[in-house]
Amino acid sequence: MNTTMRRPLILAVLLAGLWAASAQAVPFWGDRVSQPVEVAATALEPGQWVWSPGAAPQGPVLVVVNLDQQLGYAYRNGVLIGWTSVSTGKKGFDTPTGVFHTLQKDKDHRSSTYHNAAMPYTQRLTWGGVALHAGGLPGYPSSHGCVHLPSAFAEKLFEVSPLGMTVVVARGSATPQELAHPMPVSPVDPRTGELEHEPRLADVEAWRWTPDAAPTGPLSLVLSRADERVVVLRNGVEIGRARVSVANPEQPFGTHAFVAQADAAATGAVAGNRLRWTAVAVPGHAQDAGRSLTADGFARVRMPKAFVEALRPVLVAGSTLVLTDAPILPQTTGTALTVVTNQPPDT
C-alpha cells in the first residue's frame, strides 16, 4: 500500500478512536463547589448546591425530592446536611412520587436503554429505571423519570449513602407540608420513610422528653432562632424538644455547627458530661473550624432547667449542635403520600 492510500486509512482510524473516546467521556454537570450555607434552597440556580456534612457527621441518611420545586434535600441523623437543584421526569416520563429505598449503587453506571449514556453515581430507586444520578440540569423537568443531580453533589451523596437509604419523592399539591417544603429538621423517620406526626408543644408545655423513641445512636441538636425551639434527634428520630428564649432575637445567629469533644475542664449549659463544643467548617464559614463554643458565646440562649438536666446524661463525644436562623416548625399539614413499590419485577 503506497503512502497516498495509507493516509486516509490512518485518518479514519484516528477519527474512530477519537469518537470512541468521546463516547466514553463522562460529562460534568453543575457547579464544582458548594454555595454558602446561607443560600436557601429556593434561591439556588440550576446546577447549584450546598453540602455541609459537618452538621451531622453520623447517623442514617434520608433524601427528600420535591418535584414542584425541582429541589432535593439530604438529611443525616435528621439534620439537613445538603440541598440541591435537580431535574426530574419530563411530561410523559414523570418521576413517581412515594417512599423508596435504594436498591443498587453503581458509581460508573451507563444506560442500557439510552445509547450507553453516562449516569454517574447511580442510586437505583426502582427496577423499572428510576434512579438518583448525576445528569443535566436545565432548570426544569427534563429526564426520562430519573432524578438528575449536579455531578459534585451526586458524588458526595453517593459517598455517604448506605444501600437501602430512604428516598421520599414528593409533590407539593399532594403531600404533607413538612415534605413539600423541607426544613432543617426532617419530619420523616429515616428507617421507614413514614411521616412522623410529632405534635407541637402545647401552649402550657415548655418541653418534651421521649428518649425511648430511639434508645441508641448518634445525637444531634438543632436550635432555631426563628422559632425559639431546640429539637433533639437520636439516630434520626426526635427524642425531645423545648422552648428556648433568645436574647436580642432580631440579631441573627448565622448557621454554625459544633461537635462535642471530651474535655474535663468544660463548663456551661451545653457542656454535658464535661464536653467541649468545637465548631466545624461549613460552606461560607471556613473560619469557624476549631473555634470553641463557650458559655459566654451561648449566653443569648436560655433553655428550661429541667430539660437541660434530662438532656445532659445523653450528651456524649460526637454529639452535634446546629445553630440556625431558619424556622424548624411546620406551619400546616396536607394529605397522605402515595407509596410506590420498590420490589423487583417477576421477570
C-alpha positions in Angstrom: 0.0 0.0 0.0 1.5 3.3 -1.0 1.7 6.4 1.2 -1.1 8.2 -0.5 -3.5 5.3 0.2 -2.4 4.9 3.8 -3.1 8.4 4.9 -6.9 8.2 4.6 -6.8 4.9 6.4 -4.7 6.3 9.3 -7.0 9.3 9.5 -10.1 7.1 9.6 -8.6 5.0 12.4 -7.7 8.2 14.4 -11.2 9.6 14.0 -12.7 6.3 15.1 -10.5 6.3 18.2 -11.5 9.9 19.0 -15.2 9.1 18.5 -14.9 6.1 20.8 -13.1 8.2 23.4 -15.7 10.9 23.3 -18.5 8.3 23.5 -16.9 7.0 26.8 -16.3 10.5 28.2 -18.4 11.4 31.3 -19.9 14.9 31.3 -19.7 17.1 34.3 -23.0 18.8 35.3 -23.5 21.7 37.6 -21.2 23.7 39.9 -18.0 22.2 41.2 -18.1 23.9 44.6 -20.8 24.4 47.2 -22.7 27.6 47.7 -22.5 29.1 51.3 -24.9 27.6 53.8 -26.9 30.9 53.9 -28.1 30.3 50.4 -31.6 29.0 50.7 -32.7 26.0 48.6 -35.3 28.2 46.8 -32.5 30.7 45.9 -30.3 28.1 44.1 -29.8 28.5 40.4 -29.8 25.3 38.1 -26.7 23.3 38.9 -26.1 24.9 42.2 -26.0 23.1 45.5 -24.9 23.2 49.2 -23.1 20.5 51.1 -22.5 20.7 54.9 -21.9 17.2 56.3 -20.2 18.5 59.4 -23.7 19.5 60.7 -24.3 15.8 61.4 -21.2 13.6 60.8 -23.1 10.3 61.8 -26.5 8.8 61.5 -29.0 7.5 59.0 -29.3 9.3 55.7 -32.6 10.4 54.2 -33.2 12.2 50.9 -36.4 14.2 50.0 -37.0 15.3 46.4 -39.6 18.0 45.7 -40.9 17.7 42.2 -42.7 21.1 42.2 -39.6 23.0 43.4 -37.1 20.9 41.4 -35.1 20.7 44.6 -33.5 17.9 46.6 -32.7 17.8 50.3 -30.3 15.4 52.1 -30.6 14.7 55.9 -28.3 12.8 58.2 -29.4 12.0 61.7 -32.5 14.1 61.0 -30.4 17.2 60.3 -30.2 18.9 56.9 -26.7 18.5 55.5 -27.3 19.3 51.8 -29.7 20.8 49.4 -29.5 21.0 45.6 -31.2 21.8 42.3 -32.5 18.8 40.5 -34.2 17.9 37.2 -36.9 15.2 37.3 -39.0 13.5 34.7 -40.5 15.5 31.8 -44.1 15.1 30.6 -44.7 11.5 29.6 -41.8 10.3 31.7 -43.0 11.5 35.1 -40.9 10.7 38.2 -43.2 8.7 40.5 -44.0 10.0 44.0 -43.6 7.9 47.0 -41.3 6.3 49.5 -38.3 4.3 48.1 -35.3 2.6 49.4 -32.2 2.4 47.2 -31.8 -1.0 45.6 -28.5 -0.7 43.9 -25.5 1.6 43.7 -23.2 2.0 40.7 -20.6 4.7 40.6 -19.9 4.3 36.8 -23.3 3.3 35.6 -24.2 3.6 31.9 -27.7 3.3 30.5 -28.7 0.1 28.7 -31.7 1.9 27.3 -30.5 5.3 26.2 -27.5 4.7 24.0 -25.0 3.9 26.7 -25.5 7.3 28.2 -23.3 8.1 31.3 -25.3 8.1 34.6 -22.6 8.6 37.2 -23.2 7.9 40.9 -26.4 6.0 40.2 -28.6 5.0 43.2 -31.5 2.9 41.9 -34.9 3.5 43.3 -37.0 1.1 41.2 -36.2 -1.9 39.0 -38.2 -0.1 36.3 -35.5 2.5 35.6 -35.9 5.3 38.2 -32.7 6.4 40.0 -30.8 9.3 41.5 -27.7 10.1 39.4 -25.7 13.0 38.0 -27.3 14.4 34.9 -28.4 17.5 33.0 -29.9 20.4 35.0 -31.6 22.9 32.7 -33.8 24.3 35.4 -37.0 22.3 34.6 -38.0 18.6 34.4 -36.1 17.1 31.5 -35.2 13.4 32.4 -36.9 10.2 31.4 -38.0 9.6 35.0 -34.8 9.8 37.0 -33.7 12.5 39.4 -30.7 14.4 38.0 -28.3 15.8 40.4 -25.2 18.1 40.0 -22.1 15.9 39.5 -20.3 17.1 42.6 -23.3 16.8 44.8 -24.2 13.3 43.4 -20.6 12.2 44.2 -20.8 13.5 47.8 -24.2 12.0 48.4 -23.1 8.6 46.9 -20.1 8.5 49.3 -22.2 8.9 52.5 -25.3 6.9 51.4 -25.8 3.4 52.5 -27.6 0.9 50.3 -31.2 0.8 51.4 -31.3 4.6 52.1 -34.8 6.1 52.3 -35.7 8.5 49.5 -39.0 10.4 49.5 -40.3 11.9 46.3 -43.0 14.5 47.0 -45.2 16.8 45.1 -46.5 19.9 46.9 -50.1 19.6 45.9 -50.4 16.0 47.1 -48.1 15.6 50.1 -47.8 17.0 53.6 -46.4 20.5 54.1 -43.5 19.1 56.0 -42.4 17.1 52.9 -43.4 19.7 50.3 -41.2 22.3 51.9 -38.5 20.6 53.9 -36.7 22.4 56.7 -33.5 22.0 58.8 -35.0 19.1 60.7 -36.6 16.2 58.9 -40.1 15.1 59.9 -39.6 11.6 58.3 -38.5 8.5 60.1 -35.3 7.6 58.2 -35.8 3.9 58.9 -39.3 3.6 57.4 -39.8 6.7 55.3 -43.1 7.4 57.2 -44.0 10.9 58.2 -43.6 11.4 62.0 -46.6 13.2 63.5 -44.8 14.7 66.4 -47.2 17.4 67.8 -46.1 20.9 68.6 -45.6 21.8 72.2 -48.8 22.8 73.8 -49.2 26.4 75.0 -48.6 25.3 78.6 -45.8 22.8 77.6 -42.3 24.1 78.0 -40.5 20.9 76.9 -40.9 17.2 76.0 -38.6 14.3 76.5 -39.1 10.8 75.0 -35.7 9.1 74.9 -37.2 5.6 74.4 -38.3 6.7 70.9 -34.7 6.0 69.9 -32.7 4.4 72.7 -29.3 4.4 70.9 -27.5 6.1 68.1 -25.8 9.4 67.4 -27.3 12.5 68.9 -27.9 15.9 67.2 -29.4 19.1 68.5 -30.9 21.8 66.2 -31.6 25.2 67.7 -33.7 27.7 65.7 -33.6 31.4 66.4 -36.7 32.0 64.3 -38.9 29.6 66.3 -37.1 29.8 69.6 -37.0 26.0 69.8 -34.4 23.3 70.2 -35.1 19.8 68.8 -33.0 16.7 69.9 -32.7 13.8 67.5 -31.1 10.4 68.1 -30.5 8.0 65.2 -32.6 10.4 63.0 -35.6 10.2 65.3 -36.8 13.1 67.5 -36.5 12.3 71.2 -37.1 15.8 72.7 -37.8 19.4 72.1 -38.1 22.5 74.2 -38.9 26.2 74.1 -35.9 28.4 74.4 -35.6 32.2 74.9 -33.1 34.1 72.8 -31.8 37.5 73.9 -31.9 40.1 71.2 -33.9 37.8 68.9 -33.6 40.2 66.0 -29.8 39.6 65.9 -29.0 36.6 63.6 -27.0 33.6 64.7 -25.9 32.7 61.2 -25.6 29.0 60.6 -22.9 27.2 62.7 -22.2 23.6 63.6 -20.4 22.2 66.6 -19.2 18.7 67.6 -18.8 17.7 71.2 -15.4 16.5 72.3 -14.3 15.2 75.8 -12.8 17.9 78.0 -12.5 17.5 81.8 -12.4 21.3 82.2 -15.6 22.1 80.2 -18.4 24.0 81.8 -21.6 25.7 80.8 -25.2 25.0 80.0 -24.4 22.8 77.0 -21.3 21.2 78.4 -23.0 17.8 79.2 -20.7 15.3 80.7 -17.6 17.5 80.6 -17.7 18.1 76.9 -16.2 20.9 74.8 -18.1 22.0 71.7 -15.8 22.7 68.8 -17.0 24.4 65.6 -16.6 22.7 62.2 -16.2 24.5 58.9 -19.4 24.8 56.9 -19.6 26.4 53.4 -19.2 30.1 53.7 -17.8 29.8 57.3 -14.4 28.1 56.9 -13.0 30.4 59.7 -15.3 28.6 62.2 -13.2 25.4 62.2 -11.7 24.8 65.7 -13.5 27.6 67.4 -14.9 26.6 70.8 -18.5 27.4 71.9 -18.1 29.0 75.3 -20.7 29.6 78.0 -20.4 33.3 77.1 -20.9 32.5 73.4 -24.1 30.7 74.3 -25.3 33.3 76.7 -28.1 34.6 74.4 -29.9 31.3 74.8 -31.9 30.0 77.8 -33.3 26.5 78.0 -35.7 25.1 80.7 -33.6 23.8 83.5 -35.4 20.5 83.7 -34.9 19.9 80.0 -31.2 20.6 80.4 -31.0 18.1 83.2 -32.8 15.4 81.1 -30.5 16.2 78.1 -27.2 16.3 79.9 -26.8 12.5 80.6 -27.3 11.5 76.9 -24.7 14.0 75.5 -21.5 12.3 74.5 -18.5 13.0 72.5 -19.5 13.1 68.9 -22.9 14.7 69.6 -23.6 17.7 67.3 -25.3 21.1 67.8 -26.5 23.2 64.9 -27.5 26.9 65.4 -29.7 28.3 62.6 -31.8 31.3 62.0 -34.2 29.2 59.9 -37.6 28.0 61.2 -38.0 24.3 62.1 -41.7 24.2 62.9 -44.1 23.2 60.1 -46.9 25.6 59.5 -49.6 23.4 58.0 -50.2 19.8 57.1 -51.5 18.1 54.0 -52.7 14.9 52.5 -51.0 11.5 52.7 -48.3 10.4 50.4 -48.7 7.7 47.8 -46.3 4.8 48.3 -44.8 3.3 45.2 -43.4 -0.3 45.2 -39.7 -0.8 45.0 -39.9 -4.6 44.5 -38.1 -6.2 41.6 -40.2 -7.4 38.6 -41.2 -11.0 38.2 -39.3 -11.4 35.0 
